[in-house]
Amino acid sequence: MLDLTFETPKIKTIAGAKHDWELVIGMEVHAQVASNSKLFSAASTKFGAEPNSNVAFVDAAMPGMLPVINEFCVEQAVRTGLGLKAEINLFSAFDRKNYFYPDLPQGYQISQLYHPIVGEGEIIVDLEPGIARRVRIERIHLEQDAGKSIHDMDPNMSFVDLNRTGVALMEIVSRPDIRGPEEAAAFVVKLRQILRYLGTCDGNMQSGSMRADVNVSVCLPGQYEKFIETGDFGHLGTRCEIKNMNSMRFIQQAIDVEAKRQIAIIEAGGKVDQETRLYDPDKGETRSMRSKEEAHDYRYFPDPDLLPLEIEQAWVDDIAKTLPELPDEKKARFVTSFGLSEYDASVLTADVESAGYFESVAENRDGKLAANWVINELFGRLKSDEKDIITCPITPAQLGGIIDLIKADTISGKIAKDLFEIVYTEGGNPADIVEARGMKQVTDTGAIEAAVDQIIADNPAQVAKAKENPKLAGWFVGQVMKATGGKANPKAVNQIIAAKLAE
């Protein structure tokens, strides 16, 4: 496996009134499993369906209905674990987590507390080129999602939509290895990227298929190192959980607000209560939702309707053989094979579609030149047009054709940008367009020299200035390019002007 070396980022401190403080953050990310049916029923998981139209009898908790495990959801969880370099538990089991919500018809959630399907893994969280944080994954377990309560349709009543009830979730739990708001957001970005590469979750936070709970605490400098040495959480501060974050920006804001709240309490001589809180972005504050429950508060017990889940190592090995090249490996290969900077490789591998597009463009071509055109010209234009690589109007073959014309000196860089605009908006074969529209650059040195001689003859005063200050030669280059309609070979123009002014 190819690898990129990295350094661990320096710990950022928060200045309190009395002390400097450090942040300690753990994440619990709920990722909806990409599957057509739910975890324990055949009901559809299609987003945006009419309320209560994707509900099977078992989802609605009708008497006598029994859950039946969806094997594909188990496969997706195993695939995710393998993608996070995690231990796959060949034995796992489901438990009932008992609590009441109007949108949880059974009165309990089927989850995995004692025997999760995936054990310890890791994610390398990229922060900037050469700087990354290794975040340990504690576990991944499968569980049902709840439904959705709707409170804004009627002033006097609430409504319940059970379409999400029973949808398969992977809860991905990190160790408290994250040390700042930016790192927390970057962790979610990297996790979402990996899940999308694997095809196990679409990562769409707007539709609710990925959301994060953020555990935040503060400690004095040096205490975290003692925790790492001993494993004793007593060295860390009391943590509070901020629920249901679905925005990278809000994750960062909520952590910053919550950390300052805790610091103020401690420095005033108070005690931080362990609890679940919500972030209000309009008020820029977190507020208490409920006291933090422990496992015994949910009265967990093994689900009597589901046998323990036992899988074979051979099945896991078969899944491992189908894993795609993941972001870290792809980025390292782009750096090595195409000679790209780590930054450019990161941009190109941000999603699997962009990476595939670039590879098609760069095949048998100059990788750096291909990266420059994909990142600067194509991505820039797509962003301004609010499009993505999937809806891109120019194919890899067309963009590759433009690059081929540049390398062959058929067109200049300036002409290439004009050609790109034509192909982007009108389509067509770049070579044919250049031929039909007379866009080839002038490489005939005789014709270029004639143009240079004419400019020099018409501007004797400018010639005198340029001979005293060679940096002014650029003015002549611009005039020649203008006179030739931008078609003169820039390299030849510069050479001829330099020779003429040296006479």
C-alpha positions as CSV (number, residue, x, y, z in Angstrom):
1,M,0.0,0.0,0.0
2,L,1.2,3.5,-0.8
3,D,1.3,5.9,2.1
4,L,1.8,9.6,2.7
5,T,3.7,10.6,5.8
6,F,2.2,13.2,8.0
7,E,2.8,15.1,11.2
8,T,0.3,15.5,14.1
9,P,-1.1,19.0,14.5
10,K,-0.2,21.1,17.4
11,I,-2.9,21.3,20.1
12,K,-4.8,24.6,20.1
13,T,-5.7,26.1,23.5
14,I,-8.6,28.2,24.5
15,A,-7.8,31.1,26.9
16,G,-10.0,31.3,29.9
17,A,-10.1,34.0,32.6
18,K,-7.8,32.0,34.8
19,H,-6.2,29.2,32.7
20,D,-5.5,28.0,29.2
21,W,-7.8,25.0,28.3
22,E,-7.7,22.2,25.8
23,L,-10.6,20.6,24.0
24,V,-11.3,16.9,23.9
25,I,-13.9,15.7,21.4
26,G,-15.4,12.3,20.5
27,M,-17.9,11.8,17.7
28,E,-20.8,9.5,17.2
29,V,-21.8,9.5,13.6
30,H,-25.1,8.0,12.4
31,A,-24.8,6.9,8.8
32,Q,-27.8,5.5,7.0
33,V,-26.9,2.3,5.3
34,A,-27.2,2.5,1.5
35,S,-29.8,-0.2,0.8
36,N,-33.2,-0.4,-0.9
37,S,-35.0,-1.9,2.1
38,K,-34.9,-1.5,5.8
39,L,-32.9,-3.3,8.5
40,F,-35.6,-5.7,9.5
41,S,-38.4,-5.3,6.9
42,A,-38.7,-5.2,3.1
43,A,-40.2,-1.6,3.2
44,S,-38.5,0.9,0.9
45,T,-36.0,3.4,2.1
46,K,-36.6,5.9,-0.7
47,F,-36.3,9.5,0.4
48,G,-39.0,12.0,-0.2
49,A,-41.9,9.5,-0.5
50,E,-45.4,10.4,0.8
51,P,-45.6,10.3,4.6
52,N,-46.2,6.8,6.0
53,S,-46.1,5.2,2.6
54,N,-42.9,3.2,3.2
55,V,-44.0,1.3,6.3
56,A,-44.3,-2.4,6.8
57,F,-46.2,-4.1,9.5
58,V,-43.1,-4.8,11.5
59,D,-42.1,-1.1,11.3
60,A,-45.5,0.0,12.7
61,A,-45.1,-2.6,15.5
62,M,-48.2,-4.5,14.6
63,P,-48.8,-7.4,17.0
64,G,-47.2,-10.6,16.1
65,M,-44.8,-9.1,13.5
66,L,-41.2,-10.4,13.8
67,P,-38.0,-8.7,12.5
68,V,-36.0,-10.4,9.8
69,I,-32.4,-9.3,9.3
70,N,-31.5,-7.7,6.0
71,E,-28.3,-9.5,4.9
72,F,-27.2,-6.7,2.6
73,C,-27.3,-4.2,5.5
74,V,-24.9,-6.5,7.4
75,E,-22.7,-6.7,4.3
76,Q,-22.6,-2.9,4.1
77,A,-21.6,-2.7,7.8
78,V,-18.8,-5.2,7.2
79,R,-17.7,-3.3,4.1
80,T,-17.5,-0.1,6.1
81,G,-15.5,-1.7,8.9
82,L,-13.0,-3.1,6.4
83,G,-12.8,0.4,4.8
84,L,-11.9,1.8,8.2
85,K,-9.3,-0.9,8.8
86,A,-11.4,-2.2,11.6
87,E,-11.8,-5.5,13.3
88,I,-14.8,-7.4,12.0
89,N,-16.6,-9.4,14.8
90,L,-17.7,-12.7,13.5
91,F,-20.2,-12.9,16.4
92,S,-22.5,-10.0,17.2
93,A,-25.9,-9.6,18.7
94,F,-28.9,-7.3,18.8
95,D,-30.3,-5.7,22.0
96,R,-33.4,-3.7,22.8
97,K,-32.9,-0.1,23.9
98,N,-36.1,0.9,25.6
99,Y,-37.4,4.4,25.5
100,F,-40.6,6.2,24.5
101,Y,-41.0,8.5,21.5
102,P,-44.2,9.1,19.5
103,D,-42.2,8.2,16.3
104,L,-40.8,4.9,17.8
105,P,-43.9,2.6,17.5
106,Q,-42.3,-0.4,19.2
107,G,-41.3,1.6,22.3
108,Y,-37.8,0.3,21.9
109,Q,-35.0,0.5,19.3
110,I,-33.2,-2.6,18.1
111,S,-29.5,-1.8,18.5
112,Q,-26.2,-3.5,19.4
113,L,-24.7,-2.5,22.8
114,Y,-22.8,-5.5,24.1
115,H,-21.7,-7.2,20.9
116,P,-21.3,-4.7,17.9
117,I,-20.6,-6.0,14.4
118,V,-17.4,-4.0,14.0
119,G,-14.6,-3.3,16.5
120,E,-11.6,-1.0,16.6
121,G,-10.4,0.8,13.5
122,E,-9.0,4.2,12.5
123,I,-9.3,7.2,10.2
124,I,-6.5,9.5,9.1
125,V,-8.1,13.0,9.2
126,D,-6.4,15.3,6.7
127,L,-6.1,18.9,8.0
128,E,-3.6,20.4,5.5
129,P,-0.8,19.0,3.4
130,G,1.5,17.0,5.6
131,I,-0.6,17.5,8.7
132,A,-3.2,14.9,9.8
133,R,-4.8,13.5,12.9
134,R,-5.1,9.7,13.5
135,V,-8.5,9.2,15.0
136,R,-9.3,5.8,16.5
137,I,-12.7,4.2,15.9
138,E,-14.0,2.4,18.9
139,R,-16.9,0.5,17.3
140,I,-19.5,0.4,14.6
141,H,-22.9,-1.1,15.4
142,L,-26.1,-1.5,13.4
143,E,-29.4,-0.1,14.7
144,Q,-32.9,1.0,13.6
145,D,-33.7,4.6,12.9
146,A,-36.7,6.2,14.5
147,G,-39.5,8.1,12.6
148,K,-40.0,11.8,12.3
149,S,-42.2,14.0,14.4
150,I,-43.5,17.1,12.5
151,H,-44.6,20.1,14.6
152,D,-45.0,22.9,12.1
153,M,-48.0,21.8,10.1
154,D,-50.7,22.6,12.6
155,P,-50.7,25.0,15.5
156,N,-52.4,22.5,17.8
157,M,-51.2,19.1,16.7
158,S,-48.1,17.2,15.9
159,F,-47.8,14.6,13.1
160,V,-45.7,11.5,12.8
161,D,-44.1,10.1,9.6
162,L,-42.9,6.6,10.0
163,N,-41.1,6.3,6.7
164,R,-37.7,6.4,8.4
165,T,-38.7,4.0,11.1
166,G,-36.6,0.8,10.8
167,V,-34.1,2.3,8.3
168,A,-30.7,0.8,8.9
169,L,-28.1,3.0,10.6
170,M,-24.5,2.4,11.3
171,E,-23.4,4.3,14.4
172,I,-19.7,5.0,14.1
173,V,-18.2,5.8,17.4
174,S,-14.8,7.5,17.7
175,R,-12.4,7.6,20.6
176,P,-11.9,11.0,22.2
177,D,-8.9,11.7,19.9
178,I,-10.2,14.9,18.2
179,R,-8.7,18.1,19.6
180,G,-10.5,21.1,18.0
181,P,-13.6,22.3,16.1
182,E,-11.8,22.2,12.7
183,E,-10.6,18.6,13.4
184,A,-14.2,17.6,14.2
185,A,-15.6,18.9,11.0
186,A,-12.6,17.4,9.0
187,F,-13.3,14.0,10.7
188,V,-16.9,14.0,9.4
189,V,-15.8,15.1,6.0
190,K,-13.2,12.3,5.8
191,L,-15.6,9.7,7.1
192,R,-18.3,10.8,4.6
193,Q,-15.7,10.6,1.8
194,I,-14.7,7.0,2.7
195,L,-18.4,5.9,3.0
196,R,-19.1,7.4,-0.4
197,Y,-16.1,5.6,-1.9
198,L,-17.3,2.4,-0.4
199,G,-20.9,2.9,-1.5
200,T,-22.2,2.2,2.0
201,C,-23.8,5.6,2.7
202,D,-24.6,8.6,0.4
203,G,-23.5,11.0,3.2
204,N,-26.3,13.5,2.4
205,M,-26.6,15.5,5.6
206,Q,-29.4,17.6,4.3
207,S,-31.7,14.6,3.9
208,G,-30.7,13.2,7.2
209,S,-28.8,10.2,5.9
210,M,-25.8,11.3,7.9
211,R,-25.8,13.2,11.2
212,A,-23.4,13.5,14.1
213,D,-23.5,13.7,17.9
214,V,-20.5,15.6,19.3
215,N,-19.1,14.8,22.8
216,V,-17.3,17.9,24.1
217,S,-15.2,18.3,27.3
218,V,-12.3,20.6,28.4
219,C,-9.2,19.9,30.4
220,L,-6.1,21.6,31.6
221,P,-2.9,21.2,29.4
222,G,-1.1,17.9,30.2
223,Q,-4.3,16.1,31.4
224,Y,-5.0,14.5,28.0
225,E,-1.5,13.0,27.9
226,K,-2.2,11.4,31.3
227,F,-5.5,10.0,30.0
228,I,-3.6,8.5,27.0
229,E,-1.1,6.9,29.3
230,T,-3.5,5.5,31.8
231,G,-6.9,5.2,30.0
232,D,-8.4,6.9,33.0
233,F,-11.2,9.3,32.0
234,G,-10.9,11.0,35.3
235,H,-8.1,13.1,33.9
236,L,-10.6,14.6,31.4
237,G,-13.4,17.0,32.1
238,T,-17.1,16.0,32.2
239,R,-18.4,15.7,28.7
240,C,-21.6,17.0,27.2
241,E,-23.2,15.6,24.0
242,I,-24.5,17.9,21.4
243,K,-27.1,16.0,19.4
244,N,-28.1,15.8,15.7
245,M,-25.6,18.0,14.0
246,N,-26.0,18.0,10.2
247,S,-23.6,20.8,9.1
248,M,-19.9,21.1,9.2
249,R,-20.2,24.8,10.0
250,F,-22.6,24.2,12.8
251,I,-20.4,21.4,14.2
252,Q,-17.5,23.9,14.6
253,Q,-19.7,26.6,16.0
254,A,-21.4,24.3,18.5
255,I,-18.1,23.0,19.8
256,D,-16.6,26.5,20.2
257,V,-19.8,27.7,22.1
258,E,-20.0,24.6,24.3
259,A,-16.3,24.7,25.2
260,K,-16.5,28.3,26.3
261,R,-19.7,27.6,28.3
262,Q,-17.9,24.7,30.2
263,I,-14.8,26.8,30.8
264,A,-16.9,29.7,32.3
265,I,-18.7,27.2,34.6
266,I,-15.5,25.6,35.9
267,E,-13.6,28.9,36.4
268,A,-16.6,30.2,38.4
269,G,-16.2,27.3,40.7
270,G,-19.2,25.3,39.3
271,K,-19.5,21.8,38.0
272,V,-20.3,20.7,34.5
273,D,-23.2,18.3,34.5
274,Q,-23.1,15.4,32.0
275,E,-26.0,15.9,29.7
276,T,-27.4,15.9,26.2
277,R,-27.6,19.4,24.7
278,L,-28.9,21.0,21.4
279,Y,-27.2,23.7,19.5
280,D,-29.3,26.8,18.5
281,P,-27.5,28.5,15.6
282,D,-29.8,31.5,15.6
283,K,-28.9,32.3,19.3
284,G,-25.4,30.9,19.1
285,E,-25.8,28.8,22.2
286,T,-26.3,25.2,23.4
287,R,-29.2,24.4,25.7
288,S,-30.0,21.4,27.8
289,M,-32.1,18.7,26.2
290,R,-32.0,16.0,28.9
291,S,-29.6,14.6,31.5
292,K,-27.2,12.1,30.0
293,E,-28.6,8.6,30.2
294,E,-26.4,5.6,31.0
295,A,-26.9,2.2,29.5
296,H,-29.0,1.0,32.5
297,D,-31.4,3.8,32.0
298,Y,-32.4,2.3,28.7
299,R,-32.9,-1.2,30.3
300,Y,-30.9,-2.9,27.5
301,F,-31.5,-6.6,27.1
302,P,-30.9,-9.1,24.2
303,D,-33.6,-8.9,21.6
304,P,-35.6,-12.2,22.0
305,D,-36.8,-12.1,18.4
306,L,-33.3,-12.1,16.9
307,L,-30.7,-14.8,17.2
308,P,-27.1,-13.8,17.6
309,L,-25.5,-12.9,14.2
310,E,-22.7,-15.3,13.3
311,I,-20.8,-14.7,10.0
312,E,-18.0,-16.6,8.4
313,Q,-14.5,-15.3,7.8
314,A,-14.6,-16.5,4.2
315,W,-17.6,-14.2,3.6
316,V,-15.7,-11.3,5.1
317,D,-12.7,-12.1,3.0
318,D,-14.9,-12.1,-0.2
319,I,-16.3,-8.7,0.7
320,A,-12.7,-7.4,1.3
321,K,-11.8,-8.5,-2.3
322,T,-14.4,-6.2,-3.7
323,L,-13.3,-3.0,-1.8
324,P,-12.4,-0.1,-4.1
325,E,-9.2,1.9,-3.9
326,L,-9.9,4.2,-1.0
327,P,-9.1,8.0,-0.7
328,D,-5.8,7.7,1.1
329,E,-4.4,5.1,-1.2
330,K,-5.7,6.9,-4.3
331,K,-4.2,10.2,-3.2
332,A,-0.8,8.6,-2.5
333,R,-0.9,7.0,-6.0
334,F,-1.8,10.3,-7.7
335,V,1.2,11.9,-6.0
336,T,3.5,9.1,-7.0
337,S,2.2,8.2,-10.5
338,F,1.3,11.7,-11.8
339,G,3.8,13.8,-9.9
340,L,1.1,15.9,-8.2
341,S,1.3,17.9,-5.1
342,E,-0.5,16.5,-2.1
343,Y,-2.9,19.4,-2.2
344,D,-3.8,18.8,-5.8
345,A,-4.2,15.1,-5.2
346,S,-6.5,15.8,-2.3
347,V,-8.7,18.1,-4.4
348,L,-8.9,15.5,-7.2
349,T,-9.7,12.6,-4.8
350,A,-12.3,14.5,-2.8
351,D,-15.0,12.3,-4.4
352,V,-14.8,9.2,-6.4
353,E,-16.4,10.7,-9.5
354,S,-13.9,13.6,-9.7
355,A,-11.0,11.1,-9.2
356,G,-12.3,8.9,-12.0
357,Y,-12.8,11.9,-14.3
358,F,-9.2,13.1,-13.7
359,E,-7.7,9.7,-14.3
360,S,-9.5,9.5,-17.7
361,V,-8.2,12.9,-18.7
362,A,-4.6,12.1,-17.5
363,E,-4.3,8.7,-19.0
364,N,-1.2,8.7,-21.3
365,R,-0.9,12.5,-20.8
366,D,1.0,15.0,-18.7
367,G,-0.5,14.5,-15.2
368,K,0.4,17.9,-13.9
369,L,-1.1,19.6,-16.9
370,A,-4.2,17.5,-16.7
371,A,-4.6,18.3,-13.0
372,N,-4.2,22.0,-13.7
373,W,-7.0,22.0,-16.3
374,V,-9.3,19.8,-14.2
375,I,-8.9,21.8,-11.0
376,N,-8.5,25.4,-12.2
377,E,-10.5,25.5,-15.5
378,L,-13.1,22.7,-15.1
379,F,-13.8,22.8,-11.4
380,G,-13.8,26.5,-11.4
381,R,-16.4,26.7,-14.2
382,L,-18.6,24.0,-12.6
383,K,-18.6,25.8,-9.3
384,S,-19.6,29.1,-10.9
385,D,-22.4,27.3,-12.8
386,E,-23.5,25.4,-9.7
387,K,-22.9,22.1,-11.4
388,D,-20.9,19.0,-10.3
389,I,-18.7,16.5,-12.1
390,I,-21.7,14.2,-12.7
391,T,-23.6,16.9,-14.7
392,C,-20.4,18.2,-16.3
393,P,-21.1,19.1,-20.0
394,I,-17.5,18.4,-21.2
395,T,-16.3,14.8,-21.3
396,P,-12.8,13.6,-20.2
397,A,-12.1,12.8,-23.9
398,Q,-12.9,16.3,-24.9
399,L,-10.8,17.9,-22.2
400,G,-8.0,15.5,-23.0
401,G,-8.3,16.5,-26.6
402,I,-7.7,20.2,-25.6
403,I,-4.6,19.1,-23.7
404,D,-3.3,17.1,-26.6
405,L,-3.6,20.2,-28.8
406,I,-1.6,22.3,-26.3
407,K,1.2,19.7,-26.0
408,A,1.4,19.5,-29.8
409,D,1.8,23.3,-30.0
410,T,-1.2,23.4,-32.2
411,I,-2.8,26.0,-29.9
412,S,-1.5,28.3,-27.2
413,G,-2.7,28.4,-23.6
414,K,-4.8,31.4,-24.4
415,I,-6.4,29.8,-27.4
416,A,-7.0,26.7,-25.3
417,K,-9.1,28.7,-22.9
418,D,-11.2,30.0,-25.7
419,L,-11.5,26.5,-27.1
420,F,-12.5,25.2,-23.7
421,E,-15.4,27.7,-23.6
422,I,-16.6,26.6,-27.0
423,V,-16.5,22.9,-26.1
424,Y,-18.1,23.5,-22.7
425,T,-21.0,25.4,-24.1
426,E,-21.5,23.9,-27.6
427,G,-19.8,20.5,-27.5
428,G,-17.9,19.0,-30.4
429,N,-14.4,17.6,-31.1
430,P,-11.7,20.0,-30.1
431,A,-9.4,19.2,-33.0
432,D,-12.3,19.7,-35.5
433,I,-13.3,23.0,-33.9
434,V,-9.7,24.3,-34.1
435,E,-9.5,23.3,-37.8
436,A,-12.9,24.7,-38.8
437,R,-12.5,28.0,-36.9
438,G,-8.9,28.7,-37.8
439,M,-7.7,28.6,-34.2
440,K,-4.3,27.1,-34.8
441,Q,-1.4,29.2,-33.3
442,V,1.1,30.7,-35.7
443,T,4.4,28.9,-35.5
444,D,5.9,30.3,-38.7
445,T,8.9,32.2,-37.3
446,G,9.0,34.3,-40.5
447,A,5.5,35.6,-40.0
448,I,6.1,36.2,-36.3
449,E,9.4,38.0,-37.0
450,A,7.6,40.3,-39.6
451,A,5.0,41.2,-36.9
452,V,7.8,41.9,-34.4
453,D,9.7,44.1,-36.9
454,Q,6.5,46.1,-37.6
455,I,5.8,46.7,-33.9
456,I,9.5,47.8,-33.3
457,A,9.5,50.1,-36.3
458,D,6.3,51.8,-35.2
459,N,7.4,52.3,-31.6
460,P,11.0,53.6,-31.5
461,A,10.6,55.4,-28.1
462,Q,9.3,52.1,-26.5
463,V,12.3,50.3,-28.0
464,A,14.7,52.7,-26.3
465,K,13.0,52.2,-23.0
466,A,13.1,48.4,-23.3
467,K,16.8,48.4,-24.1
468,E,17.4,50.3,-20.9
469,N,15.1,48.1,-18.9
470,P,14.6,44.6,-20.4
471,K,11.6,44.0,-18.2
472,L,9.6,46.3,-20.5
473,A,10.0,43.7,-23.3
474,G,6.6,42.3,-22.2
475,W,4.9,45.2,-23.8
476,F,6.1,44.1,-27.2
477,V,4.9,40.5,-26.5
478,G,1.4,41.8,-25.8
479,Q,1.4,44.0,-29.0
480,V,2.5,41.0,-31.2
481,M,-0.1,38.7,-29.7
482,K,-2.7,41.4,-30.3
483,A,-1.5,41.9,-33.9
484,T,-1.7,38.1,-34.5
485,G,-5.1,37.7,-32.9
486,G,-3.5,35.8,-30.0
487,K,-2.4,33.0,-32.4
488,A,1.4,33.6,-32.3
489,N,3.4,31.0,-30.4
490,P,4.3,32.8,-27.2
491,K,7.6,31.1,-26.8
492,A,8.7,32.0,-30.3
493,V,7.5,35.6,-29.8
494,N,9.5,36.0,-26.6
495,Q,12.7,34.6,-28.3
496,I,12.4,36.8,-31.3
497,I,11.7,40.0,-29.3
498,A,14.6,39.3,-27.0
499,A,16.9,38.9,-30.0
500,K,15.7,42.0,-31.7
501,L,16.0,44.2,-28.6
502,A,19.6,42.9,-28.0
503,E,20.7,44.1,-31.5
